[in-house]
Amino acid sequence: MISLLISQRRTLMVWEVGMAALAWLLIPLVAGIGAGLWGGWAGRNRTGAGDGSELAGYARFREAMEKSHSGS
């Protein structure tokens, strides 16, 4: 009876150690997948919007700043 309990305990300990190792291996795996997804999203081609409106706004800002300094 006691040997049966000891063998069950050893099996449980081996299973716990194996699951702990698996958990520690899953952490970098999930981080790597997340980094790959983020890298793909960050490096995507952004041709939809363009920079025309931003450049026009910056040109208007520069003109306004030049007008405020030209009167002094």
TIVO-2410 file (N, C-alpha, C; in nm, 3 decimals):
# residues 72
REC num residu      c1      c2      c3 atome chaine
REC   1      M   0.082  -0.119   0.000     N      A
REC   1      M   0.000   0.000   0.000    CA      A
REC   1      M   0.087   0.126   0.000     C      A
REC   2      I   0.190   0.126   0.084     N      A
REC   2      I   0.277   0.243   0.093    CA      A
REC   2      I   0.356   0.261  -0.037     C      A
REC   3      S   0.402   0.152  -0.097     N      A
REC   3      S   0.477   0.164  -0.222    CA      A
REC   3      S   0.389   0.220  -0.333     C      A
REC   4      L   0.261   0.188  -0.331     N      A
REC   4      L   0.168   0.242  -0.429    CA      A
REC   4      L   0.152   0.393  -0.411     C      A
REC   5      L   0.145   0.439  -0.287     N      A
REC   5      L   0.135   0.582  -0.261    CA      A
REC   5      L   0.262   0.656  -0.302     C      A
REC   6      I   0.377   0.594  -0.278     N      A
REC   6      I   0.504   0.656  -0.316    CA      A
REC   6      I   0.516   0.666  -0.467     C      A
REC   7      S   0.477   0.562  -0.537     N      A
REC   7      S   0.486   0.566  -0.684    CA      A
REC   7      S   0.390   0.668  -0.742     C      A
REC   8      Q   0.272   0.683  -0.682     N      A
REC   8      Q   0.177   0.785  -0.729    CA      A
REC   8      Q   0.233   0.924  -0.702     C      A
REC   9      R   0.298   0.943  -0.588     N      A
REC   9      R   0.357   1.073  -0.554    CA      A
REC   9      R   0.468   1.108  -0.652     C      A
REC  10      R   0.552   1.010  -0.686     N      A
REC  10      R   0.660   1.036  -0.781    CA      A
REC  10      R   0.605   1.072  -0.918     C      A
REC  11      T   0.501   1.004  -0.960     N      A
REC  11      T   0.439   1.035  -1.089    CA      A
REC  11      T   0.382   1.176  -1.089     C      A
REC  12      L   0.321   1.213  -0.978     N      A
REC  12      L   0.265   1.348  -0.966    CA      A
REC  12      L   0.375   1.452  -0.969     C      A
REC  13      M   0.487   1.426  -0.902     N      A
REC  13      M   0.597   1.522  -0.900    CA      A
REC  13      M   0.658   1.537  -1.039     C      A
REC  14      V   0.675   1.427  -1.111     N      A
REC  14      V   0.730   1.433  -1.246    CA      A
REC  14      V   0.636   1.511  -1.337     C      A
REC  15      W   0.507   1.490  -1.322     N      A
REC  15      W   0.409   1.561  -1.403    CA      A
REC  15      W   0.412   1.711  -1.372     C      A
REC  16      E   0.426   1.747  -1.243     N      A
REC  16      E   0.431   1.889  -1.205    CA      A
REC  16      E   0.556   1.955  -1.260     C      A
REC  17      V   0.669   1.887  -1.255     N      A
REC  17      V   0.793   1.943  -1.309    CA      A
REC  17      V   0.781   1.959  -1.460     C      A
REC  18      G   0.723   1.862  -1.526     N      A
REC  18      G   0.704   1.872  -1.670    CA      A
REC  18      G   0.612   1.986  -1.709     C      A
REC  19      M   0.506   2.006  -1.633     N      A
REC  19      M   0.414   2.116  -1.662    CA      A
REC  19      M   0.479   2.251  -1.634     C      A
REC  20      A   0.562   2.258  -1.530     N      A
REC  20      A   0.632   2.384  -1.501    CA      A
REC  20      A   0.730   2.417  -1.614     C      A
REC  21      A   0.800   2.316  -1.663     N      A
REC  21      A   0.893   2.339  -1.774    CA      A
REC  21      A   0.817   2.381  -1.899     C      A
REC  22      L   0.703   2.319  -1.923     N      A
REC  22      L   0.622   2.356  -2.038    CA      A
REC  22      L   0.572   2.499  -2.028     C      A
REC  23      A   0.532   2.539  -1.908     N      A
REC  23      A   0.487   2.677  -1.888    CA      A
REC  23      A   0.599   2.776  -1.916     C      A
REC  24      W   0.721   2.746  -1.870     N      A
REC  24      W   0.833   2.835  -1.894    CA      A
REC  24      W   0.874   2.838  -2.041     C      A
REC  25      L   0.847   2.732  -2.114     N      A
REC  25      L   0.876   2.733  -2.257    CA      A
REC  25      L   0.767   2.805  -2.337     C      A
REC  26      L   0.646   2.805  -2.284     N      A
REC  26      L   0.537   2.873  -2.354    CA      A
REC  26      L   0.549   3.025  -2.345     C      A
REC  27      I   0.607   3.076  -2.239     N      A
REC  27      I   0.620   3.221  -2.222    CA      A
REC  27      I   0.700   3.283  -2.337     C      A
REC  28      P   0.822   3.235  -2.369     N      A
REC  28      P   0.892   3.295  -2.483    CA      A
REC  28      P   0.826   3.266  -2.617     C      A
REC  29      L   0.758   3.153  -2.627     N      A
REC  29      L   0.688   3.121  -2.752    CA      A
REC  29      L   0.577   3.223  -2.777     C      A
REC  30      V   0.498   3.252  -2.676     N      A
REC  30      V   0.390   3.350  -2.690    CA      A
REC  30      V   0.449   3.489  -2.716     C      A
REC  31      A   0.558   3.522  -2.647     N      A
REC  31      A   0.623   3.652  -2.669    CA      A
REC  31      A   0.676   3.662  -2.813     C      A
REC  32      G   0.732   3.555  -2.864     N      A
REC  32      G   0.783   3.556  -3.002    CA      A
REC  32      G   0.672   3.572  -3.104     C      A
REC  33      I   0.560   3.503  -3.081     N      A
REC  33      I   0.446   3.517  -3.172    CA      A
REC  33      I   0.392   3.659  -3.166     C      A
REC  34      G   0.382   3.715  -3.045     N      A
REC  34      G   0.335   3.853  -3.031    CA      A
REC  34      G   0.428   3.952  -3.099     C      A
REC  35      A   0.559   3.930  -3.085     N      A
REC  35      A   0.656   4.019  -3.150    CA      A
REC  35      A   0.647   4.009  -3.301     C      A
REC  36      G   0.625   3.889  -3.352     N      A
REC  36      G   0.610   3.872  -3.496    CA      A
REC  36      G   0.486   3.941  -3.550     C      A
REC  37      L   0.377   3.928  -3.476     N      A
REC  37      L   0.254   3.996  -3.518    CA      A
REC  37      L   0.270   4.147  -3.514     C      A
REC  38      W   0.333   4.199  -3.407     N      A
REC  38      W   0.353   4.343  -3.397    CA      A
REC  38      W   0.446   4.391  -3.509     C      A
REC  39      G   0.552   4.315  -3.537     N      A
REC  39      G   0.644   4.355  -3.643    CA      A
REC  39      G   0.577   4.358  -3.779     C      A
REC  40      G   0.490   4.262  -3.804     N      A
REC  40      G   0.415   4.262  -3.929    CA      A
REC  40      G   0.319   4.380  -3.939     C      A
REC  41      W   0.257   4.414  -3.827     N      A
REC  41      W   0.164   4.527  -3.826    CA      A
REC  41      W   0.240   4.659  -3.840     C      A
REC  42      A   0.353   4.672  -3.771     N      A
REC  42      A   0.430   4.797  -3.776    CA      A
REC  42      A   0.494   4.818  -3.912     C      A
REC  43      G   0.527   4.711  -3.982     N      A
REC  43      G   0.594   4.724  -4.110    CA      A
REC  43      G   0.500   4.720  -4.229     C      A
REC  44      R   0.371   4.732  -4.205     N      A
REC  44      R   0.276   4.723  -4.315    CA      A
REC  44      R   0.289   4.844  -4.408     C      A
REC  45      N   0.239   4.829  -4.527     N      A
REC  45      N   0.242   4.935  -4.627    CA      A
REC  45      N   0.125   5.029  -4.604     C      A
REC  46      R   0.153   5.155  -4.581     N      A
REC  46      R   0.048   5.251  -4.548    CA      A
REC  46      R   0.025   5.346  -4.666     C      A
REC  47      T  -0.032   5.296  -4.772     N      A
REC  47      T  -0.053   5.379  -4.891    CA      A
REC  47      T  -0.193   5.440  -4.893     C      A
REC  48      G  -0.279   5.406  -4.801     N      A
REC  48      G  -0.417   5.450  -4.806    CA      A
REC  48      G  -0.438   5.600  -4.787     C      A
REC  49      A  -0.382   5.659  -4.685     N      A
REC  49      A  -0.414   5.797  -4.650    CA      A
REC  49      A  -0.325   5.898  -4.721     C      A
REC  50      G  -0.197   5.878  -4.720     N      A
REC  50      G  -0.105   5.975  -4.779    CA      A
REC  50      G  -0.075   6.087  -4.681     C      A
REC  51      D   0.020   6.173  -4.718     N      A
REC  51      D   0.064   6.280  -4.629    CA      A
REC  51      D   0.022   6.418  -4.679     C      A
REC  52      G  -0.063   6.423  -4.779     N      A
REC  52      G  -0.100   6.553  -4.838    CA      A
REC  52      G  -0.164   6.648  -4.739     C      A
REC  53      S  -0.260   6.602  -4.663     N      A
REC  53      S  -0.329   6.693  -4.570    CA      A
REC  53      S  -0.236   6.737  -4.458     C      A
REC  54      E  -0.147   6.649  -4.411     N      A
REC  54      E  -0.054   6.687  -4.305    CA      A
REC  54      E   0.046   6.790  -4.354     C      A
REC  55      L   0.094   6.772  -4.477     N      A
REC  55      L   0.191   6.867  -4.532    CA      A
REC  55      L   0.125   7.003  -4.557     C      A
REC  56      A   0.000   7.001  -4.601     N      A
REC  56      A  -0.071   7.128  -4.622    CA      A
REC  56      A  -0.092   7.200  -4.490     C      A
REC  57      G  -0.126   7.127  -4.385     N      A
REC  57      G  -0.143   7.186  -4.253    CA      A
REC  57      G  -0.013   7.244  -4.200     C      A
REC  58      Y   0.098   7.175  -4.224     N      A
REC  58      Y   0.228   7.226  -4.181    CA      A
REC  58      Y   0.265   7.352  -4.258     C      A
REC  59      A   0.233   7.356  -4.387     N      A
REC  59      A   0.261   7.476  -4.467    CA      A
REC  59      A   0.181   7.595  -4.415     C      A
REC  60      R   0.054   7.571  -4.381     N      A
REC  60      R  -0.027   7.680  -4.324    CA      A
REC  60      R   0.029   7.726  -4.190     C      A
REC  61      F   0.078   7.633  -4.109     N      A
REC  61      F   0.136   7.667  -3.980    CA      A
REC  61      F   0.261   7.753  -3.999     C      A
REC  62      R   0.346   7.715  -4.094     N      A
REC  62      R   0.467   7.793  -4.119    CA      A
REC  62      R   0.434   7.933  -4.168     C      A
REC  63      E   0.333   7.945  -4.256     N      A
REC  63      E   0.293   8.077  -4.304    CA      A
REC  63      E   0.241   8.163  -4.189     C      A
REC  64      A   0.164   8.104  -4.101     N      A
REC  64      A   0.111   8.178  -3.987    CA      A
REC  64      A   0.223   8.223  -3.894     C      A
REC  65      M   0.323   8.139  -3.873     N      A
REC  65      M   0.433   8.175  -3.786    CA      A
REC  65      M   0.519   8.285  -3.849     C      A
REC  66      E   0.538   8.281  -3.981     N      A
REC  66      E   0.615   8.385  -4.048    CA      A
REC  66      E   0.543   8.519  -4.043     C      A
REC  67      K   0.411   8.519  -4.054     N      A
REC  67      K   0.334   8.643  -4.048    CA      A
REC  67      K   0.344   8.707  -3.910     C      A
REC  68      S   0.344   8.625  -3.806     N      A
REC  68      S   0.349   8.682  -3.670    CA      A
REC  68      S   0.485   8.744  -3.641     C      A
REC  69      H   0.592   8.696  -3.703     N      A
REC  69      H   0.725   8.751  -3.680    CA      A
REC  69      H   0.759   8.863  -3.777     C      A
REC  70      S   0.693   8.870  -3.890     N      A
REC  70      S   0.730   8.971  -3.990    CA      A
REC  70      S   0.683   9.111  -3.948     C      A
REC  71      G   0.588   9.125  -3.858     N      A
REC  71      G   0.538   9.257  -3.816    CA      A
REC  71      G   0.627   9.323  -3.714     C      A
REC  72      S   0.720   9.252  -3.647     N      A
REC  72      S   0.799   9.312  -3.541    CA      A
REC  72      S   0.924   9.378  -3.591     C      A
***
